[in-house]
């Protein structure tokens, strides 16, 4: 029990030492209240005047280095990163500090400098002892004393901010802040839920359009050339394509759900390609119900249509999967894994192409031999 008590005392001592209320700014600068932010070793100090809606802040990020950037932002329209009005700071390679404003318009932002939706003055930053601090005075333009806040940190390259990690604390560092009571709440649950939805969306579409659909095409093109595989190849082909379509519908649905959860966030190319793939796939599946019989005069035209639309779906869907990977920005291993799967499928197709070519050549040779033999017998 004594050990437990000592550990508890050490924990409380450490917590108290890190509390924002114990912090003293240089020059005897004082703020009326502060909040220990739960992620990224960050703290926010502020003084708020409700009558003038003036908010003076100091955002601190501890344990950082001169090769990283930090940011604190207000989102006037919703919770989350997109739409945030950010204050950004980092130490340049020449040792000077840069502090500027950046409106966040999308997930692929590079934190470009720009005007915010509200006035900002007295913006500055300092870096010392592995701690970076942003100072600013904001002129808020709404009557609510509760605001949505986002804070972040990430790597620098050539004096330019680069993408922050998309897992762990970096996707949990957001919430609401009551400027009067000082109460701070995080939205980690909502953020985690949205991240899970994005992952589900990505997996469903990668497996359906990006793996099962190409595999079904390989079966239709090559396996049917083996006499013993008829008619099993057809059922395998249909099973792969219908499974891909069902999973693709689910993936398309999660995409629509994500879109409804993220007003103002638009990935026009990704969305357009997704709609094109889904529409073509729907037409392709519907066309199965009007497939002519093998000896029908229109069957060859139906086959041309089926091949053209099918290969179109494959090309567009694979391109869109890579587009989605760029948007989601997962660990590099996932992109490499998908490239590995595509290389495997392509290698399989190439191998079967060679085998089928030899089979067809053997059949032609056998047919020519039989024809020559029959001619000799007639003579």
C-alpha positions as CSV (number, residue, x, y, z in Angstrom):
1,X,0.0,0.0,0.0
2,X,2.9,2.3,0.7
3,X,4.3,1.7,-2.8
4,X,0.9,2.4,-4.3
5,X,0.6,5.6,-2.2
6,X,4.1,6.7,-3.3
7,X,3.3,6.0,-7.0
8,X,0.0,7.9,-6.7
9,X,1.8,10.8,-5.1
10,X,4.4,10.9,-7.9
11,X,1.7,10.7,-10.5
12,X,-0.3,13.6,-8.9
13,X,3.0,15.6,-8.6
14,X,3.8,15.0,-12.2
15,X,0.3,16.0,-13.2
16,X,0.4,19.1,-11.2
17,X,3.7,20.1,-12.6
18,X,2.3,19.8,-16.1
19,X,-0.9,21.7,-15.3
20,X,-1.4,24.9,-17.3
21,X,-2.2,26.8,-14.1
22,X,1.3,26.4,-12.9
23,X,2.9,27.8,-16.1
24,X,4.5,31.3,-16.0
25,X,5.0,33.2,-19.2
26,X,8.0,35.4,-19.9
27,X,7.4,39.1,-19.3
28,X,4.8,38.3,-16.6
29,X,2.2,37.8,-19.3
30,X,-1.1,36.6,-17.6
31,X,-4.2,34.9,-19.0
32,X,-7.5,34.6,-17.1
33,X,-7.9,30.8,-17.6
34,X,-6.4,27.8,-19.3
35,X,-7.1,24.2,-20.3
36,X,-4.8,21.1,-20.3
37,X,-5.6,19.7,-23.8
38,X,-5.8,15.8,-23.6
39,X,-3.6,15.1,-26.7
40,X,-0.3,16.1,-28.2
41,X,1.2,17.6,-24.9
42,X,-0.7,20.8,-25.6
43,X,-2.2,23.6,-23.5
44,X,-4.4,26.6,-24.3
45,X,-4.4,29.8,-22.3
46,X,-6.9,32.6,-23.0
47,X,-8.6,35.8,-21.9
48,X,-12.1,36.3,-23.3
49,X,-14.1,39.5,-23.3
50,X,-17.8,38.7,-24.1
51,X,-18.7,42.3,-24.7
52,X,-16.1,42.9,-27.4
53,X,-15.9,39.2,-28.4
54,X,-12.1,39.5,-28.2
55,X,-10.2,36.4,-27.5
56,X,-6.5,36.6,-26.6
57,X,-4.8,33.1,-26.7
58,X,-1.5,31.4,-26.1
59,X,-1.3,27.8,-27.5
60,X,1.6,25.8,-26.1
61,X,2.9,22.5,-27.5
62,X,5.5,20.8,-25.3
63,X,8.0,18.1,-26.3
64,X,8.3,19.2,-29.9
65,X,11.4,20.1,-31.9
66,X,12.5,22.7,-34.4
67,X,11.8,20.3,-37.3
68,X,8.1,20.3,-36.6
69,X,5.1,22.7,-37.0
70,X,2.2,23.3,-34.5
71,X,-1.2,24.7,-35.1
72,X,-4.3,25.7,-33.2
73,X,-7.6,26.4,-34.9
74,X,-11.3,27.4,-34.5
75,X,-13.9,25.7,-36.7
76,X,-16.8,28.2,-37.0
77,X,-19.1,25.8,-38.9
78,X,-18.6,22.2,-37.7
79,X,-16.4,19.9,-35.6
80,X,-13.3,18.6,-37.3
81,X,-10.4,19.7,-39.4
82,X,-12.1,20.9,-42.6
83,X,-13.4,24.4,-42.3
84,X,-11.0,25.2,-39.5
85,X,-9.4,28.7,-39.3
86,X,-5.9,27.9,-38.2
87,X,-2.9,29.6,-36.6
88,X,0.3,27.9,-37.7
89,X,3.8,28.3,-36.4
90,X,7.2,26.7,-36.9
91,X,10.9,27.6,-36.7
92,X,12.6,28.2,-40.1
93,X,15.9,26.7,-41.1
94,X,17.6,30.1,-40.4
95,X,16.4,30.0,-36.8
96,X,13.7,32.7,-37.2
97,X,10.0,31.9,-36.3
98,X,7.2,32.0,-38.8
99,X,3.6,32.5,-37.6
100,X,0.7,32.9,-40.0
101,X,-3.0,32.2,-40.6
102,X,-4.3,29.3,-42.8
103,X,-7.9,28.5,-43.7
104,X,-8.3,24.7,-43.9
105,X,-10.4,23.8,-47.0
106,X,-9.7,20.1,-47.3
107,X,-7.9,17.1,-45.9
108,X,-5.1,17.5,-48.5
109,X,-4.2,21.0,-47.2
110,X,-0.6,22.0,-47.1
111,X,-1.4,24.8,-44.6
112,X,-1.1,27.5,-47.2
113,X,-1.2,31.0,-45.8
114,X,-4.5,32.9,-46.2
115,X,-6.9,35.2,-44.5
116,X,-9.3,33.7,-41.9
117,X,-13.0,34.3,-41.6
118,X,-12.4,36.6,-38.6
119,X,-9.7,39.3,-37.8
120,X,-6.5,38.2,-36.2
121,X,-3.9,40.6,-34.6
122,X,-0.7,40.4,-32.5
123,X,0.2,37.0,-34.1
124,X,3.6,35.7,-33.1
125,X,5.4,32.6,-32.0
126,X,8.4,31.5,-29.9
127,X,10.3,28.3,-29.6
128,X,12.5,27.4,-26.6
129,X,13.4,24.3,-24.6
130,X,11.4,22.0,-26.9
131,X,8.3,24.1,-26.5
132,X,6.5,26.1,-29.2
133,X,4.0,28.8,-28.3
134,X,1.6,30.7,-30.6
135,X,0.2,34.1,-29.4
136,X,-2.7,35.9,-31.0
137,X,-5.7,38.0,-30.5
138,X,-8.9,36.9,-32.3
139,X,-12.0,39.0,-33.0
140,X,-14.8,36.4,-32.9
141,X,-17.9,37.0,-34.9
142,X,-20.6,34.9,-33.3
143,X,-22.4,35.3,-30.0
144,X,-21.7,31.8,-28.6
145,X,-19.1,31.4,-25.9
146,X,-18.6,27.7,-26.9
147,X,-16.4,27.1,-29.9
148,X,-15.0,24.1,-31.8
149,X,-11.3,23.8,-31.5
150,X,-8.7,21.7,-33.3
151,X,-5.0,21.5,-32.5
152,X,-2.3,19.7,-34.4
153,X,1.4,19.1,-35.0
154,X,3.4,17.6,-37.8
155,X,6.8,17.4,-39.6
156,X,8.6,20.1,-41.6
157,X,10.4,19.7,-44.9
158,X,12.3,22.6,-46.5
159,X,10.5,25.1,-44.3
160,X,7.1,23.8,-45.4
161,X,4.6,21.9,-43.3
162,X,4.0,18.3,-44.3
163,X,1.1,15.8,-43.6
164,X,0.7,15.0,-39.9
165,X,0.1,11.3,-38.8
166,X,-3.5,10.1,-39.5
167,X,-3.7,7.7,-36.5
168,X,-3.6,8.0,-32.7
169,X,-3.6,11.4,-31.0
170,X,-3.4,13.3,-34.2
171,X,-6.9,12.3,-35.2
172,X,-8.2,12.8,-31.6
173,X,-7.0,16.4,-31.1
174,X,-10.3,18.2,-31.5
175,X,-13.3,19.2,-29.4
176,X,-15.4,22.0,-27.9
177,X,-14.3,24.7,-25.6
178,X,-16.5,26.9,-23.4
179,X,-14.6,30.2,-23.1
180,X,-16.5,31.3,-20.0
181,X,-16.5,28.1,-17.9
182,X,-13.3,26.8,-19.2
183,X,-14.9,23.4,-19.9
184,X,-13.2,21.4,-22.7
185,X,-14.6,18.3,-24.3
186,X,-13.1,16.2,-27.0
187,X,-14.8,14.6,-29.9
188,X,-12.5,11.7,-30.1
189,X,-15.4,9.2,-30.3
190,X,-16.9,11.0,-33.3
191,X,-13.5,11.3,-34.9
192,X,-12.7,7.6,-34.3
193,X,-16.1,6.6,-35.7
194,X,-15.6,8.7,-38.9
195,X,-12.1,7.2,-39.3
196,X,-13.5,3.7,-39.0
197,X,-16.1,4.5,-41.6
198,X,-13.4,5.7,-44.0
199,X,-11.4,2.5,-43.4
200,X,-14.5,0.4,-44.0
201,X,-15.2,2.4,-47.2
202,X,-11.7,1.9,-48.4
203,X,-11.5,-1.9,-47.7
204,X,-14.9,-2.6,-49.2
205,X,-14.1,-0.8,-52.4
206,X,-10.5,-2.2,-52.7
207,X,-11.7,-5.8,-52.2
208,X,-14.7,-5.5,-54.5
209,X,-13.7,-3.3,-57.5
210,X,-9.9,-3.7,-57.0
211,X,-9.5,-7.5,-56.4
212,X,-12.7,-9.6,-57.0
213,X,-13.6,-7.7,-60.2
214,X,-10.2,-8.3,-61.9
215,X,-10.1,-11.9,-60.7
216,X,-13.6,-12.5,-62.2
217,X,-12.3,-11.0,-65.5
218,X,-9.3,-13.3,-65.5
219,X,-11.6,-16.3,-65.0
220,X,-13.8,-15.2,-67.9
221,X,-10.9,-14.6,-70.2
222,X,-8.7,-17.6,-69.6
223,X,-10.3,-20.4,-67.5
224,X,-13.1,-20.9,-70.1
225,X,-10.4,-22.0,-72.6
226,X,-9.9,-25.2,-70.6
227,X,-12.4,-27.8,-71.8
228,X,-12.8,-29.4,-68.3
229,X,-13.7,-26.0,-66.8
230,X,-16.9,-25.6,-68.8
231,X,-19.4,-24.6,-67.5
232,X,-17.8,-24.1,-64.0
233,X,-15.8,-21.1,-65.2
234,X,-19.0,-19.2,-65.9
235,X,-20.4,-19.8,-62.4
236,X,-17.1,-18.8,-60.9
237,X,-17.1,-15.7,-63.0
238,X,-20.6,-14.7,-62.0
239,X,-19.9,-15.5,-58.4
240,X,-16.8,-13.2,-58.4
241,X,-18.6,-10.4,-60.2
242,X,-21.8,-10.5,-58.2
243,X,-19.8,-10.6,-54.9
244,X,-17.8,-7.7,-56.1
245,X,-20.9,-5.8,-57.0
246,X,-22.6,-6.5,-53.6
247,X,-19.5,-5.3,-51.7
248,X,-19.2,-2.4,-54.1
249,X,-22.7,-1.3,-53.3
250,X,-21.9,-1.4,-49.6
251,X,-18.7,0.6,-50.3
252,X,-20.7,3.1,-52.3
253,X,-23.2,3.4,-49.5
254,X,-20.5,4.1,-46.9
255,X,-19.1,6.8,-49.3
256,X,-22.5,8.5,-49.4
257,X,-22.7,8.3,-45.6
258,X,-19.2,9.8,-45.2
259,X,-20.3,12.6,-47.6
260,X,-23.4,13.4,-45.5
261,X,-21.2,13.5,-42.4
262,X,-18.7,16.0,-43.9
263,X,-20.6,19.0,-45.3
264,X,-18.4,21.2,-47.4
265,X,-15.8,18.4,-48.0
266,X,-15.8,17.5,-51.7
267,X,-13.4,15.2,-53.5
268,X,-14.8,15.9,-56.9
269,X,-12.6,13.5,-58.9
270,X,-12.9,10.6,-56.4
271,X,-16.6,11.1,-56.2
272,X,-17.1,11.4,-60.0
273,X,-15.0,8.2,-60.7
274,X,-17.0,6.4,-57.9
275,X,-20.3,7.3,-59.4
276,X,-19.1,6.3,-62.9
277,X,-17.9,2.9,-61.7
278,X,-21.1,2.2,-59.8
279,X,-23.3,3.3,-62.8
280,X,-21.4,1.1,-65.2
281,X,-21.5,-1.8,-62.8
282,X,-25.2,-1.4,-62.4
283,X,-25.7,-1.4,-66.2
284,X,-23.3,-4.4,-66.5
285,X,-25.3,-6.5,-64.0
286,X,-28.6,-5.5,-65.5
287,X,-27.4,-6.6,-68.9
288,X,-27.1,-10.2,-67.7
289,X,-30.9,-10.5,-67.8
290,X,-31.0,-9.7,-71.5
291,X,-28.0,-11.8,-72.6
292,X,-28.8,-13.5,-75.9
293,X,-28.2,-17.2,-76.4
294,X,-24.9,-18.4,-77.9
295,X,-26.4,-18.9,-81.4
296,X,-28.3,-15.7,-81.5
297,X,-27.2,-13.2,-84.1
298,X,-27.0,-10.4,-81.5
299,X,-24.7,-12.4,-79.2
300,X,-21.5,-11.1,-80.7
301,X,-22.6,-7.5,-80.2
302,X,-23.6,-8.2,-76.6
303,X,-20.1,-9.8,-76.0
304,X,-18.4,-6.7,-77.4
305,X,-20.4,-4.5,-75.1
306,X,-19.8,-6.8,-72.1
307,X,-16.0,-6.7,-72.7
308,X,-15.8,-3.0,-73.3
309,X,-17.9,-2.0,-70.2
310,X,-16.1,-4.6,-68.0
311,X,-12.6,-3.5,-68.9
312,X,-13.8,0.1,-68.5
313,X,-14.9,-0.7,-64.9
314,X,-11.6,-2.3,-64.1
315,X,-9.5,0.7,-65.3
316,X,-11.6,3.4,-63.6
317,X,-12.0,1.5,-60.4
318,X,-8.3,0.8,-60.0
319,X,-7.5,4.4,-60.7
320,X,-10.1,5.5,-58.1
321,X,-8.7,3.1,-55.5
322,X,-5.3,4.8,-55.8
323,X,-7.1,8.2,-55.6
324,X,-8.8,7.0,-52.4
325,X,-5.5,5.9,-50.9
326,X,-4.1,9.3,-51.6
327,X,-7.1,10.9,-49.8
328,X,-7.1,8.5,-46.8
329,X,-3.2,8.6,-46.5
330,X,-2.8,5.3,-44.6
331,X,0.5,3.8,-43.8
332,X,2.6,3.2,-46.9
333,X,2.4,-0.6,-46.4
334,X,-1.3,-0.6,-47.5
335,X,-0.6,1.1,-50.8
336,X,2.4,-1.3,-51.4
337,X,0.2,-4.3,-50.5
338,X,-2.4,-3.3,-53.0
339,X,0.3,-2.8,-55.7
340,X,1.6,-6.2,-54.8
341,X,-1.9,-7.7,-55.3
342,X,-2.2,-6.0,-58.7
343,X,1.2,-7.3,-59.7
344,X,0.2,-10.8,-58.7
345,X,-3.0,-10.6,-60.6
346,X,-1.2,-9.3,-63.7
347,X,1.4,-12.0,-63.4
348,X,-1.3,-14.6,-63.2
349,X,-3.0,-13.2,-66.3
350,X,0.3,-13.2,-68.2
351,X,1.0,-16.8,-67.3
352,X,-2.5,-17.9,-68.3
353,X,-2.2,-15.8,-71.5
354,X,0.9,-17.9,-72.4
355,X,-0.8,-21.2,-71.5
356,X,-3.9,-20.4,-73.4
357,X,-1.8,-19.3,-76.4
358,X,-0.1,-22.7,-76.4
359,X,-3.5,-24.5,-76.0
360,X,-5.0,-22.7,-79.0
361,X,-1.8,-23.3,-81.1
362,X,-2.0,-27.0,-80.2
363,X,-5.7,-27.1,-81.2
364,X,-4.9,-25.5,-84.5
365,X,-2.0,-27.9,-85.2
366,X,-4.2,-30.9,-84.3
367,X,-6.9,-29.6,-86.6
368,X,-4.5,-29.0,-89.5
369,X,-3.1,-32.6,-89.0
370,X,-6.6,-34.1,-89.1
371,X,-7.4,-32.0,-92.2
372,X,-4.2,-33.1,-93.9
373,X,-4.8,-36.7,-92.9
374,X,-8.4,-36.7,-94.3
375,X,-7.1,-35.2,-97.6
376,X,-4.5,-37.9,-98.0
377,X,-7.1,-40.6,-97.4
378,X,-9.4,-39.1,-100.1
379,X,-6.5,-39.1,-102.6
